[in-house]
Amino acid sequence: MPRDTNPFETEVLADDVIEAWPNISLPPAPRPETRRFLIIAGPFGAFTRRLGEALREAGAPCERVLLNAGDAYDWGTRHVQPYFGPFSGWSAWLFETVRRHGVTDLILYGDAHPYCKEAVKVAARIRLRVHVLEQGYFRPFWVTLERGGVNGNSALPRDPLFYRAAGRWAPEPAEIWLPPLTPPAARRITAYHAALILGAPAFPRFHAPYAYPILRQALGHTRRYLGQKLFRGRHQRRLAAALDTSGPLFLGILQRPGDSQLRIHSDLASTADFVELVVSSFARKSPAEARLLFKSHPLDHGLEPHARTIAEAAKRFEVTGRVFFADTGDLEKIFPKAAGAVTVNSTAGLSAIEKGLPTLTLGTAIYDMAGLTHQRGLDTFWTAPQKPDPSLYQAFRRVVIERTQVSGAYASNRGVEFAAPEVARRLLAA
């Protein structure tokens, strides 16, 4: 897909270009009534409904594709384009629908969802604008809006020179605070999937994009939640054993099993592959007194036996007693005790960098660049980890927030009221 040109995307940045940047004028955006938006997928909850209202109030028609009854629950039954066919016919149906209705812009939630991936291909054929929503790169009170793609498909440069230069002009972001998002997020996820399951007869050919069946995931989440509550003391003792042992502590940040970041934007097929790679290197190259703590994702469904996988790898590579697993615990409290963090491409890596922690990514990440992450490979990380440059991180953060982040959240009503009108404004200004 064609990309917008950027005066900073050069290896050497001339001062006259940098000085001229604030005065560069963009062509006026098309009038709202000449645009027509179609939402393919959205975050759980009322966000897309409120976004559609904001776009229509500004004069731009907006509809949503209904792929299942969960979509109908979140959006409603007006301004819709329901799709009842098989996944094999999705691209052809979408191509005909956007041509017939004069759609100019597609809105996606993530670009790894199978229906969204095909939508991007359709958009490329007939030159539609594609806007991609995602969870915020900087958690928790931001949401992401990018043109064309997010995460590994983001058009953001991976060049520290760009961020050092552009950061001179990017404003300091205004932070907001919202109440805890986990409880409302859990309610929205539960409501969406309950509607999806109960309404399945109306959408019998919907292709669910999950590695594990929905009901099995629900049972896994329930079992994990109850286990954390019932055996809280045991979890705390295990974490304390890892944190209180002498020697440098390295942190392995696990992705959520089945996460597209892991499956699509890395060469690793699973969490088990990540564990195998990290433990084998740790066993070969780390100092004898070093320790390695793997921390599970907060939204892990508990269906993959991380504890057993890690214990078996530690035994196989003869580092039992130096490798630990924690299924609970706050990363923000663990970071200060760590000597470094290894991740595939989790946004938790950005949090580690913000804390000044040497960080290594094993996949494609928007923040993987010299000056932010360790660039010399996994085997050197245990003895000579490269620390992030705080000034580069601050410039990177200012630029990324200015270009791609919107204050708010998908999970709560207040977060939606912050985010939806601003997302609509930016869409109309695109």
C-alpha positions as CSV (number, residue, x, y, z in Angstrom):
1,M,0.0,0.0,0.0
2,P,1.3,3.5,-0.7
3,R,2.8,5.3,2.3
4,D,2.8,8.9,3.1
5,T,6.2,10.5,2.5
6,N,8.0,11.9,5.6
7,P,10.7,14.6,5.5
8,F,12.5,12.8,8.3
9,E,12.9,9.5,6.7
10,T,16.4,10.1,5.6
11,E,19.7,8.8,6.9
12,V,21.0,12.3,7.5
13,L,18.6,15.0,8.6
14,A,19.3,18.5,7.2
15,D,18.8,21.3,9.7
16,D,16.8,23.3,7.1
17,V,14.3,20.4,6.8
18,I,14.1,20.1,10.6
19,E,13.5,23.8,11.0
20,A,10.9,23.8,8.3
21,W,8.9,20.9,9.7
22,P,6.5,22.9,11.9
23,N,5.5,25.0,8.9
24,I,4.9,22.2,6.4
25,S,1.2,22.5,5.3
26,L,-0.8,19.5,4.4
27,P,-3.6,19.5,1.7
28,P,-7.0,20.0,3.2
29,A,-8.9,16.8,4.2
30,P,-11.9,15.8,2.1
31,R,-15.2,17.0,3.4
32,P,-16.9,14.6,5.7
33,E,-19.9,14.1,3.4
34,T,-17.5,12.8,0.7
35,R,-16.2,10.0,3.0
36,R,-17.9,6.8,3.8
37,F,-16.5,4.6,6.6
38,L,-17.0,0.8,7.1
39,I,-15.9,-0.8,10.4
40,I,-14.7,-4.4,9.9
41,A,-14.0,-5.2,13.6
42,G,-13.7,-3.3,16.8
43,P,-12.6,-3.7,20.5
44,F,-15.1,-5.3,22.9
45,G,-17.7,-2.9,24.1
46,A,-19.4,0.3,23.0
47,F,-16.3,2.0,21.5
48,T,-17.2,1.4,17.8
49,R,-20.8,2.4,18.4
50,R,-19.8,5.7,19.9
51,L,-17.2,6.2,17.1
52,G,-19.8,5.6,14.4
53,E,-22.1,8.2,16.1
54,A,-19.3,10.8,16.2
55,L,-18.5,10.2,12.5
56,R,-22.2,10.5,11.5
57,E,-22.7,13.6,13.6
58,A,-19.9,15.2,11.6
59,G,-21.6,14.3,8.4
60,A,-19.7,11.2,7.4
61,P,-21.7,8.0,6.9
62,C,-20.4,5.1,9.0
63,E,-21.6,1.4,9.1
64,R,-20.2,-1.7,10.7
65,V,-19.9,-5.2,9.3
66,L,-21.6,-7.7,11.6
67,L,-19.6,-11.0,11.5
68,N,-21.3,-12.6,14.6
69,A,-23.9,-11.9,17.3
70,G,-21.2,-10.4,19.5
71,D,-20.7,-7.6,17.0
72,A,-24.5,-7.0,16.9
73,Y,-24.5,-6.8,20.7
74,D,-21.8,-4.2,20.8
75,W,-23.0,-2.1,17.9
76,G,-26.7,-2.6,17.5
77,T,-28.8,-3.4,14.4
78,R,-28.8,0.0,12.5
79,H,-26.2,1.1,10.0
80,V,-25.0,-2.4,9.5
81,Q,-23.7,-4.7,6.8
82,P,-24.2,-8.3,8.1
83,Y,-22.1,-11.1,6.6
84,F,-23.5,-14.6,6.9
85,G,-21.3,-16.4,4.4
86,P,-18.2,-18.6,4.9
87,F,-14.8,-17.2,5.4
88,S,-13.8,-18.4,1.9
89,G,-16.3,-15.9,0.4
90,W,-15.5,-13.0,2.6
91,S,-13.1,-11.2,0.3
92,A,-15.4,-11.3,-2.7
93,W,-18.4,-10.1,-0.6
94,L,-16.4,-7.2,0.9
95,F,-15.0,-6.2,-2.4
96,E,-18.6,-6.0,-3.9
97,T,-20.0,-4.3,-0.7
98,V,-17.4,-1.4,-0.7
99,R,-17.8,-0.9,-4.4
100,R,-21.6,-0.8,-4.3
101,H,-21.8,1.5,-1.3
102,G,-18.9,3.8,-2.2
103,V,-16.9,3.1,0.9
104,T,-13.7,5.3,1.1
105,D,-12.3,4.2,4.4
106,L,-12.0,0.9,6.3
107,I,-11.6,0.8,10.1
108,L,-10.1,-2.3,11.6
109,Y,-9.2,-3.5,15.1
110,G,-5.8,-5.0,14.7
111,D,-4.5,-6.2,11.4
112,A,-3.8,-9.8,12.2
113,H,-7.5,-10.9,12.6
114,P,-8.2,-13.2,9.6
115,Y,-11.1,-11.0,8.4
116,C,-9.0,-7.9,8.8
117,K,-6.0,-9.3,6.9
118,E,-8.3,-10.0,3.9
119,A,-9.8,-6.6,4.2
120,V,-6.4,-5.0,3.9
121,K,-5.9,-6.9,0.7
122,V,-9.2,-5.8,-0.7
123,A,-8.4,-2.2,0.3
124,A,-5.1,-2.4,-1.6
125,R,-6.9,-3.5,-4.8
126,I,-9.1,-0.5,-4.9
127,R,-7.0,2.0,-3.0
128,L,-9.2,2.5,0.1
129,R,-7.8,4.2,3.2
130,V,-7.2,1.7,6.0
131,H,-7.2,2.9,9.6
132,V,-6.2,0.4,12.3
133,L,-7.1,0.6,15.9
134,E,-5.2,-1.3,18.6
135,Q,-4.6,-1.2,22.3
136,G,-2.2,1.6,23.2
137,Y,1.5,1.2,22.8
138,F,1.8,3.0,26.1
139,R,-0.5,1.4,28.6
140,P,-3.0,1.8,30.1
141,F,-4.7,5.1,29.2
142,W,-3.9,5.3,25.5
143,V,-5.4,3.7,22.4
144,T,-3.6,3.3,19.1
145,L,-4.8,4.7,15.7
146,E,-2.5,4.2,12.7
147,R,-2.8,4.3,9.0
148,G,-2.2,1.0,7.2
149,G,-1.0,-1.2,10.0
150,V,0.1,-1.5,13.7
151,N,2.8,-3.3,15.6
152,G,5.0,-5.2,13.2
153,N,3.1,-3.7,10.3
154,S,3.4,-0.1,11.6
155,A,4.8,2.5,9.2
156,L,6.7,4.1,12.2
157,P,10.4,4.4,11.4
158,R,12.8,2.2,13.2
159,D,15.5,4.9,13.0
160,P,16.8,6.6,16.2
161,L,17.9,9.6,14.1
162,F,14.3,10.2,13.1
163,Y,13.1,10.3,16.7
164,R,15.9,12.5,18.0
165,A,15.0,15.0,15.3
166,A,11.3,14.8,15.3
167,G,11.3,14.7,19.1
168,R,12.4,18.3,19.1
169,W,9.0,19.4,17.8
170,A,6.7,16.8,19.4
171,P,4.9,18.2,22.4
172,E,5.0,16.6,25.8
173,P,1.8,14.4,26.0
174,A,-1.0,15.3,28.3
175,E,-1.7,12.3,30.5
176,I,-5.1,11.3,31.8
177,W,-6.1,9.0,34.6
178,L,-8.9,6.5,34.6
179,P,-10.2,4.0,37.2
180,P,-8.9,0.5,36.9
181,L,-9.7,-1.0,33.6
182,T,-9.5,-4.8,34.3
183,P,-13.0,-5.2,35.8
184,P,-14.9,-3.3,33.0
185,A,-12.8,-5.1,30.4
186,A,-13.7,-8.5,31.8
187,R,-17.4,-7.6,31.7
188,R,-17.2,-6.4,28.1
189,I,-15.3,-9.5,27.0
190,T,-17.7,-11.8,28.8
191,A,-20.8,-10.0,27.4
192,Y,-19.4,-10.1,23.8
193,H,-18.6,-13.8,23.9
194,A,-21.9,-14.7,25.6
195,A,-23.7,-13.0,22.8
196,L,-21.5,-14.6,20.2
197,I,-22.2,-18.1,21.6
198,L,-26.0,-17.6,22.1
199,G,-26.4,-16.0,18.7
200,A,-24.3,-18.5,16.9
201,P,-27.3,-20.0,15.0
202,A,-27.7,-16.6,13.2
203,F,-24.1,-16.7,12.0
204,P,-23.4,-20.4,11.6
205,R,-20.5,-19.9,9.2
206,F,-18.5,-17.4,11.3
207,H,-14.8,-18.3,11.5
208,A,-13.7,-17.6,15.0
209,P,-10.0,-16.4,14.9
210,Y,-8.9,-18.1,18.1
211,A,-6.3,-20.8,18.7
212,Y,-8.5,-22.3,21.4
213,P,-12.3,-22.7,21.5
214,I,-14.1,-19.8,23.3
215,L,-15.7,-22.0,25.9
216,R,-12.4,-23.7,26.7
217,Q,-10.7,-20.3,27.1
218,A,-13.5,-19.2,29.4
219,L,-13.0,-22.3,31.6
220,G,-9.3,-21.7,31.6
221,H,-9.7,-18.1,32.7
222,T,-12.0,-19.2,35.5
223,R,-9.7,-21.9,36.7
224,R,-6.7,-19.6,36.6
225,Y,-8.5,-16.9,38.5
226,L,-9.7,-19.2,41.2
227,G,-6.3,-20.8,41.5
228,Q,-4.7,-17.4,42.0
229,K,-7.2,-16.6,44.7
230,L,-7.1,-20.0,46.5
231,F,-3.3,-20.4,46.4
232,R,-2.3,-16.7,46.7
233,G,0.2,-17.5,49.5
234,R,1.9,-20.1,47.4
235,H,2.2,-17.8,44.4
236,Q,3.6,-15.0,46.6
237,R,6.2,-17.4,48.1
238,R,7.3,-18.5,44.6
239,L,7.7,-15.0,43.4
240,A,9.6,-14.0,46.6
241,A,12.0,-16.9,46.2
242,A,12.9,-15.6,42.8
243,L,13.2,-12.0,43.8
244,D,15.1,-12.5,47.1
245,T,17.8,-14.9,45.8
246,S,21.2,-13.2,45.4
247,G,22.6,-12.5,41.9
248,P,21.4,-10.6,38.9
249,L,17.8,-11.3,38.0
250,F,16.7,-11.4,34.3
251,L,13.0,-11.3,33.4
252,G,11.4,-13.3,30.6
253,I,8.1,-11.6,29.7
254,L,5.6,-14.1,28.2
255,Q,3.1,-13.2,25.5
256,R,-0.5,-14.2,25.7
257,P,-0.7,-17.7,24.1
258,G,-2.0,-17.3,20.6
259,D,-1.2,-13.6,20.4
260,S,-0.7,-12.4,16.8
261,Q,2.4,-10.6,17.9
262,L,4.0,-14.0,18.7
263,R,2.5,-15.9,15.7
264,I,2.9,-13.3,13.0
265,H,5.5,-10.8,14.0
266,S,8.2,-13.3,15.2
267,D,9.9,-16.5,14.0
268,L,8.7,-18.3,17.2
269,A,5.6,-20.5,16.8
270,S,4.7,-20.6,20.5
271,T,5.4,-19.6,24.1
272,A,7.2,-22.9,24.5
273,D,9.6,-22.0,21.7
274,F,10.3,-18.7,23.4
275,V,11.1,-20.5,26.7
276,E,13.3,-23.0,25.0
277,L,15.3,-20.4,23.2
278,V,15.8,-18.2,26.2
279,V,16.6,-20.9,28.7
280,S,19.1,-22.6,26.4
281,S,21.0,-19.3,25.9
282,F,20.8,-18.5,29.6
283,A,22.2,-21.9,30.5
284,R,25.2,-21.5,28.1
285,K,26.1,-17.9,28.6
286,S,24.8,-16.4,31.9
287,P,27.0,-16.0,35.0
288,A,26.6,-18.9,37.5
289,E,24.9,-16.6,40.0
290,A,22.3,-15.2,37.6
291,R,18.6,-16.0,37.8
292,L,15.8,-16.0,35.2
293,L,12.2,-15.3,36.1
294,F,9.4,-15.9,33.5
295,K,6.3,-13.8,34.2
296,S,2.9,-14.8,32.6
297,H,0.7,-12.3,30.7
298,P,-2.1,-10.9,32.9
299,L,-4.7,-12.1,30.3
300,D,-3.2,-15.6,29.9
301,H,-6.0,-18.1,29.7
302,G,-4.1,-20.7,31.6
303,L,-4.5,-23.4,28.9
304,E,-0.8,-23.9,28.3
305,P,1.3,-25.4,31.1
306,H,3.9,-22.7,31.4
307,A,5.2,-23.9,34.8
308,R,5.8,-27.4,33.5
309,T,7.3,-26.2,30.2
310,I,9.7,-23.9,32.1
311,A,10.7,-26.5,34.7
312,E,11.3,-29.1,32.0
313,A,13.5,-26.7,30.0
314,A,15.4,-25.8,33.2
315,K,16.1,-29.4,33.9
316,R,17.1,-30.3,30.4
317,F,19.6,-27.4,30.3
318,E,20.8,-28.1,33.9
319,V,19.8,-24.7,35.4
320,T,17.1,-26.0,37.8
321,G,17.1,-23.7,40.9
322,R,18.1,-20.7,38.8
323,V,15.0,-20.5,36.6
324,F,11.6,-19.5,38.0
325,F,8.0,-18.9,36.9
326,A,5.5,-16.4,38.4
327,D,1.8,-16.5,37.4
328,T,1.1,-13.4,39.6
329,G,2.9,-10.2,40.4
330,D,3.1,-6.6,39.2
331,L,5.7,-6.0,36.6
332,E,6.1,-2.4,37.8
333,K,7.3,-3.8,41.1
334,I,9.5,-6.4,39.6
335,F,11.3,-4.1,37.1
336,P,13.4,-2.3,39.8
337,K,14.9,-5.7,41.0
338,A,15.8,-6.9,37.5
339,A,19.0,-6.6,35.5
340,G,17.3,-7.0,32.1
341,A,14.2,-8.1,30.3
342,V,13.7,-10.4,27.4
343,T,10.4,-10.4,25.4
344,V,9.2,-11.3,21.9
345,N,7.7,-7.9,21.1
346,S,5.3,-7.2,24.1
347,T,4.4,-3.6,24.9
348,A,5.6,-4.5,28.4
349,G,9.1,-4.1,26.8
350,L,8.4,-0.4,26.5
351,S,7.6,-0.2,30.2
352,A,10.9,-1.9,30.9
353,I,12.8,0.6,28.7
354,E,11.0,3.4,30.5
355,K,12.3,2.1,33.8
356,G,15.9,2.2,32.3
357,L,16.0,-1.6,32.1
358,P,18.2,-3.3,29.4
359,T,15.6,-4.9,27.1
360,L,15.9,-7.5,24.2
361,T,13.2,-8.3,21.7
362,L,13.1,-11.6,19.7
363,G,10.4,-10.5,17.3
364,T,9.5,-7.4,15.3
365,A,8.7,-4.4,17.6
366,I,8.2,-0.7,16.9
367,Y,10.7,0.1,19.6
368,D,13.5,-2.3,18.6
369,M,16.3,0.0,17.6
370,A,19.8,1.0,18.6
371,G,19.6,3.2,21.7
372,L,16.5,1.6,23.0
373,T,17.0,-2.2,22.9
374,H,20.0,-4.5,23.2
375,Q,21.3,-5.1,19.6
376,R,24.0,-7.7,20.1
377,G,22.0,-10.9,20.3
378,L,20.6,-13.1,23.1
379,D,23.9,-14.8,24.0
380,T,25.6,-11.5,24.9
381,F,22.6,-10.1,26.8
382,W,23.4,-12.0,30.0
383,T,26.8,-10.5,30.5
384,A,26.8,-7.2,28.7
385,P,23.2,-5.9,28.3
386,Q,22.9,-2.5,26.6
387,K,21.0,0.0,28.6
388,P,18.4,2.3,26.9
389,D,19.2,6.0,26.3
390,P,16.7,7.9,28.4
391,S,16.7,11.0,26.1
392,L,16.0,8.8,23.0
393,Y,13.2,7.0,24.8
394,Q,11.6,10.3,25.8
395,A,11.8,11.6,22.2
396,F,10.5,8.3,20.9
397,R,7.6,8.4,23.3
398,R,6.6,12.0,22.4
399,V,6.7,11.3,18.7
400,V,4.8,8.0,18.8
401,I,2.1,9.4,21.1
402,E,1.7,12.5,18.8
403,R,1.5,10.4,15.7
404,T,-0.4,7.3,16.8
405,Q,-1.9,7.5,20.3
406,V,-5.2,8.9,21.5
407,S,-6.0,9.4,25.2
408,G,-8.6,7.1,26.6
409,A,-9.5,3.4,26.8
410,Y,-11.8,0.9,25.1
411,A,-12.7,-0.8,28.4
412,S,-14.6,1.8,30.3
413,N,-17.4,4.3,29.5
414,R,-15.3,7.2,30.6
415,G,-12.3,5.9,28.5
416,V,-14.6,5.6,25.5
417,E,-15.9,9.2,25.9
418,F,-12.3,10.4,25.9
419,A,-11.1,8.4,22.9
420,A,-14.0,8.0,20.5
421,P,-14.5,11.8,19.6
422,E,-10.8,12.3,19.1
423,V,-10.4,9.2,17.0
424,A,-13.3,10.4,14.8
425,R,-11.7,13.9,14.5
426,R,-8.4,12.3,13.4
427,L,-10.1,10.0,10.9
428,L,-11.9,12.9,9.3
429,A,-8.6,14.9,9.2
430,A,-6.7,12.0,7.5
